Amino acid sequence: MGRLTEVAPGVLVATSTYAVTTSTVVVGPGGGCLLVDPAVTVADLAALADELAGLGLRPAVAWSTHPHWDHVLWSAGLGEAPRYAAPAAVALLQTERDGMLEQLGQSAPGHDLSLVGRMQPLDAPAIPWDGPEARLIVHDGHAPGHGAVFLPGSGVLLAGDMCSDIEIPLLDTVATDPLGDYRTGVERLASVAGVRLVVPGHGHVGDAAELRRRLDLDRAYLDAVSAGQPYSDPRLTEDSPGWMRQMHESQVRYFKA
Ligand SMILES: [Zn+2]
């Protein structure tokens, strides 16, 4: 886990060496903080808990952006804050729990499984806490009930597994309308006014211009792949991880079928 870095006043981001995964901390009053997607390895979470303690912070509330194994983690060292996710995400965490724990065991073993994926459903316009306003933008597309968080006070958009500089759009191809869902998600995020920084779940923090660049890349990718046309995406190269190239190939096959 990279050390927590302040990307905007009161917004700290740590980046794991595993899949360039980000964990975000939003500082609230009285030493409480909002913790979004703490990840990934057991060592990462231990380092995060230590660092928070060193800063005099403790999670007051937590949010999981979506029901994939690397976004629903927790450790005893992080305390007992209420942990929330969107209702559709919580529903999937229940039905897909066994498969999710299997993936977790293969990729980041050793977690206390009793703490994995234990979110309460939250159907609200914002995360309930006494810190900076944290608006929720919930949509499907990458996963059911994907919930980005926008902090209007600092202009930071915590985008979950959308708006990445290193990942192509990864669609939920078992959904009824994967393309429509993903496009809706892209446009929901594109319509958020006042974004100054975007923090993707995997990748690097970008400014407003960089967010627009990523959204344009996403639209171009979706247009080309869904139409069966040639594509070129700077995020998909010979050096991309094998799993992402495989996801891309399966998305190409999905739209051909
Ligand atoms: Zn994901």
Residues whose N, C-alpha, C, O or C-beta is under 5 A from the ligand:
A	BS01	ZN	H68 D161
